[in-house]
């Protein structure tokens, strides 16, 4: 890989992209020009290739992750951690839809499902999709009272400037089906402080940058935390299904998946 900082262009010697193009060397424009400083000639990266559907085709790179650095004498601005089974989860602190302080450690002894969203997300296949999936999981677990009591769901907002408890509560009600206090007994919507958010984002591998019109360009991250407070399973992106997470829960509860 080589870079052209003034124009936020990177030249990649890449493998074949199935259904799109063969292996070749060609320039790509970065969707987020601000990350050019984190990239260096010779780095090995993974990324999403975004192709416009307009007549004048545009190809952009997004969600870039440096998997191998060309030189050991520099470090990226933010070093992300990819959750791996057995990792101890820090006791992150948040404030939920009721304005009440909560922390991850209080759910020890239960299986905790954690995903990241923000209420203004305009992309139906991002935050709305994972929240709908959590709603499906919530209903499935409610059908097994014994399993239901051993689990908890948590949607974490990465928009502390705008996602107040009242906004989180109104957003959550659309998916839970109401805003009665009992509706949140099994599922919290919460937001950390800005400082805590940065640490959570690094631990749970959530990339974020400010987009146009106040939007947030971000990656997706969903983690199953076992009753012992350790990572049991990590799902990047949005391709996981509610059935997969319910199977993880059953496995941790000692049931056949």
C-alpha positions as CSV (number, residue, x, y, z in Angstrom):
1,X,0.0,0.0,0.0
2,X,1.2,3.5,-0.8
3,X,-0.6,6.8,0.2
4,X,-1.3,10.2,-1.3
5,X,-2.2,12.4,1.7
6,X,-3.3,15.6,-0.2
7,X,-6.0,13.8,-2.0
8,X,-6.8,11.0,0.6
9,X,-6.0,8.4,-2.0
10,X,-4.3,5.0,-1.3
11,X,-2.9,2.7,-3.9
12,X,-3.5,-0.9,-3.0
13,X,-2.0,-4.1,-4.3
14,X,-5.1,-6.1,-3.4
15,X,-6.4,-9.6,-3.7
16,X,-9.4,-10.5,-5.9
17,X,-12.7,-9.1,-4.7
18,X,-15.3,-11.8,-5.5
19,X,-18.0,-10.6,-7.9
20,X,-16.3,-7.2,-8.4
21,X,-12.8,-7.3,-9.7
22,X,-9.7,-9.5,-10.1
23,X,-6.5,-9.0,-8.0
24,X,-4.7,-5.8,-9.2
25,X,-3.0,-2.6,-8.1
26,X,-5.2,0.5,-8.3
27,X,-5.9,3.8,-6.4
28,X,-8.9,4.1,-4.0
29,X,-10.3,7.2,-2.4
30,X,-10.9,7.1,1.4
31,X,-14.4,7.7,2.6
32,X,-12.9,9.3,5.8
33,X,-9.9,11.4,4.7
34,X,-8.9,12.0,8.3
35,X,-7.4,8.5,8.7
36,X,-4.8,9.0,6.0
37,X,-2.3,9.9,8.8
38,X,-2.7,6.4,10.3
39,X,-1.8,4.6,7.0
40,X,1.7,4.1,5.8
41,X,3.3,2.6,2.6
42,X,3.7,-1.1,3.0
43,X,0.9,-1.5,5.6
44,X,-1.5,-4.5,5.2
45,X,-5.1,-3.6,5.7
46,X,-8.6,-4.9,5.6
47,X,-11.5,-2.6,4.4
48,X,-15.0,-2.4,3.0
49,X,-15.2,-1.4,-0.7
50,X,-18.2,0.9,-1.3
51,X,-19.4,1.3,-4.9
52,X,-22.0,3.9,-5.8
53,X,-25.0,2.9,-7.9
54,X,-25.1,6.1,-9.9
55,X,-24.2,6.4,-13.5
56,X,-20.8,7.9,-12.6
57,X,-19.4,5.0,-10.5
58,X,-17.5,6.0,-7.4
59,X,-15.4,3.5,-5.4
60,X,-14.5,4.3,-1.8
61,X,-12.7,2.5,1.1
62,X,-14.3,2.5,4.5
63,X,-13.9,0.7,7.9
64,X,-10.2,0.3,7.4
65,X,-8.2,-1.8,9.8
66,X,-4.4,-2.1,9.8
67,X,-3.7,-5.7,10.4
68,X,0.1,-5.5,9.8
69,X,2.3,-2.4,10.0
70,X,5.2,-2.0,7.5
71,X,7.4,-0.5,10.2
72,X,7.5,-1.0,13.9
73,X,8.4,2.6,14.7
74,X,5.0,4.2,14.7
75,X,1.6,3.5,16.3
76,X,-1.9,4.4,15.1
77,X,-3.7,7.2,17.0
78,X,-6.1,4.6,18.5
79,X,-5.3,1.0,19.1
80,X,-8.4,-1.2,19.0
81,X,-8.8,-4.5,20.8
82,X,-10.7,-7.3,19.1
83,X,-12.7,-9.1,21.8
84,X,-11.6,-12.7,22.1
85,X,-13.1,-15.6,24.1
86,X,-11.8,-15.5,27.7
87,X,-11.0,-11.7,27.8
88,X,-12.0,-10.1,31.1
89,X,-14.4,-7.3,30.4
90,X,-13.7,-4.0,32.2
91,X,-16.4,-2.7,34.6
92,X,-17.5,0.1,32.3
93,X,-19.9,2.7,33.7
94,X,-23.0,4.1,31.9
95,X,-26.3,6.0,32.5
96,X,-29.4,4.2,31.3
97,X,-32.8,5.3,29.9
98,X,-34.0,6.1,33.4
99,X,-31.0,8.3,34.1
100,X,-29.8,5.7,36.5
101,X,-26.1,4.8,36.8
102,X,-25.3,1.2,35.8
103,X,-22.0,-0.7,35.3
104,X,-21.2,-3.9,33.5
105,X,-20.0,-5.6,36.7
106,X,-23.6,-5.6,38.1
107,X,-24.6,-8.2,35.5
108,X,-22.0,-10.7,36.6
109,X,-23.8,-14.0,37.1
110,X,-25.9,-13.4,34.0
111,X,-25.1,-13.7,30.3
112,X,-24.9,-10.2,29.0
113,X,-25.5,-9.3,25.4
114,X,-23.9,-6.0,24.4
115,X,-24.3,-4.1,21.1
116,X,-23.6,-0.5,20.0
117,X,-26.0,2.0,18.4
118,X,-27.0,5.6,18.2
119,X,-30.6,6.7,17.9
120,X,-30.2,9.0,14.9
121,X,-28.6,6.3,12.7
122,X,-30.1,6.8,9.2
123,X,-28.9,3.4,7.8
124,X,-31.6,0.7,8.2
125,X,-29.0,-2.1,8.0
126,X,-26.9,-0.7,10.8
127,X,-28.2,0.5,14.2
128,X,-31.9,-0.2,13.5
129,X,-31.1,-3.7,12.3
130,X,-29.1,-4.7,15.4
131,X,-31.7,-3.2,17.6
132,X,-34.5,-5.1,15.8
133,X,-32.4,-8.3,16.2
134,X,-32.1,-7.6,20.0
135,X,-35.9,-7.1,20.1
136,X,-36.2,-10.6,18.5
137,X,-33.7,-12.1,21.0
138,X,-35.6,-10.4,23.9
139,X,-38.9,-12.0,22.7
140,X,-37.3,-15.4,22.3
141,X,-35.7,-15.4,25.7
142,X,-39.0,-14.2,27.3
143,X,-40.5,-17.5,26.0
144,X,-38.2,-19.4,28.3
145,X,-38.6,-17.9,31.8
146,X,-35.6,-19.9,33.3
147,X,-33.3,-18.7,30.5
148,X,-34.8,-15.2,30.6
149,X,-33.7,-14.8,34.2
150,X,-30.2,-15.7,33.4
151,X,-29.7,-13.0,30.7
152,X,-29.6,-9.3,30.2
153,X,-29.5,-7.1,27.0
154,X,-27.7,-3.8,26.7
155,X,-27.6,-1.3,23.8
156,X,-24.8,1.2,24.3
157,X,-25.1,4.6,22.5
158,X,-21.9,6.1,21.2
159,X,-23.6,9.6,20.9
160,X,-23.3,11.1,24.4
161,X,-23.9,14.6,23.2
162,X,-27.4,13.8,21.9
163,X,-28.6,10.5,23.3
164,X,-30.0,11.7,26.6
165,X,-31.9,9.2,28.9
166,X,-35.2,10.6,27.6
167,X,-34.2,10.1,24.0
168,X,-32.9,6.6,24.6
169,X,-36.2,5.8,26.4
170,X,-38.3,7.0,23.5
171,X,-36.1,5.1,21.0
172,X,-36.2,2.0,23.0
173,X,-40.0,2.0,23.4
174,X,-40.3,1.6,19.6
175,X,-38.5,-1.7,19.8
176,X,-39.7,-3.0,23.2
177,X,-43.3,-2.0,22.5
178,X,-43.8,0.4,25.5
179,X,-42.0,2.5,28.0
180,X,-43.3,1.1,31.3
181,X,-40.6,0.7,33.9
182,X,-41.0,-3.1,33.8
183,X,-40.3,-3.0,30.0
184,X,-36.6,-2.3,30.8
185,X,-36.1,-5.0,33.5
186,X,-34.4,-7.2,30.9
187,X,-33.0,-4.7,28.4
188,X,-31.2,-1.4,29.1
189,X,-30.3,1.4,26.7
190,X,-27.5,3.4,28.1
191,X,-24.7,5.9,27.2
192,X,-21.3,6.3,28.8
193,X,-19.4,9.6,29.3
194,X,-17.2,10.7,26.5
195,X,-14.1,9.5,28.3
196,X,-15.6,6.1,29.1
197,X,-16.9,5.8,25.6
198,X,-13.4,6.0,24.1
199,X,-12.3,3.2,26.3
200,X,-15.4,1.1,25.5
201,X,-14.9,1.7,21.8
202,X,-11.3,0.5,22.0
203,X,-12.1,-2.6,24.0
204,X,-15.2,-3.6,21.9
205,X,-13.6,-2.7,18.5
206,X,-16.0,0.1,17.6
207,X,-14.6,2.6,15.1
208,X,-16.3,6.0,15.0
209,X,-15.9,9.3,13.2
210,X,-18.1,12.3,12.7
211,X,-19.9,12.3,9.4
212,X,-22.0,14.8,7.5
213,X,-25.0,16.5,9.0
214,X,-24.2,15.3,12.5
215,X,-24.2,11.7,11.5
216,X,-21.6,9.2,12.9
217,X,-19.7,6.9,10.6
218,X,-19.1,3.7,12.6
219,X,-18.5,0.0,12.7
220,X,-20.7,-2.5,14.4
221,X,-19.9,-4.6,17.4
222,X,-21.9,-7.2,19.3
223,X,-20.4,-9.2,22.2
224,X,-21.7,-12.1,24.3
225,X,-20.3,-11.8,27.9
226,X,-20.6,-14.9,30.0
227,X,-21.8,-15.0,33.7
228,X,-18.1,-15.0,34.7
229,X,-17.7,-11.5,33.2
230,X,-15.5,-12.7,30.3
231,X,-16.0,-12.5,26.6
232,X,-17.7,-15.7,25.3
233,X,-18.3,-14.7,21.7
234,X,-17.7,-11.6,19.5
235,X,-19.6,-10.7,16.4
236,X,-18.3,-7.8,14.2
237,X,-20.6,-6.3,11.5
238,X,-24.3,-7.0,11.0
239,X,-24.3,-10.5,9.6
240,X,-25.0,-12.4,12.8
241,X,-28.6,-13.6,13.5
242,X,-30.7,-13.6,16.7
243,X,-30.7,-17.4,16.6
244,X,-26.9,-17.4,16.8
245,X,-26.9,-15.3,20.0
246,X,-29.7,-17.3,21.5
247,X,-27.7,-20.5,20.8
248,X,-24.7,-18.8,22.6
249,X,-26.9,-18.0,25.6
250,X,-28.2,-21.6,25.8
251,X,-24.7,-23.0,25.6
252,X,-23.6,-20.8,28.4
253,X,-26.7,-21.9,30.4
254,X,-25.7,-25.5,29.9
255,X,-28.5,-26.2,27.5
256,X,-28.3,-27.9,24.1
257,X,-28.0,-25.3,21.4
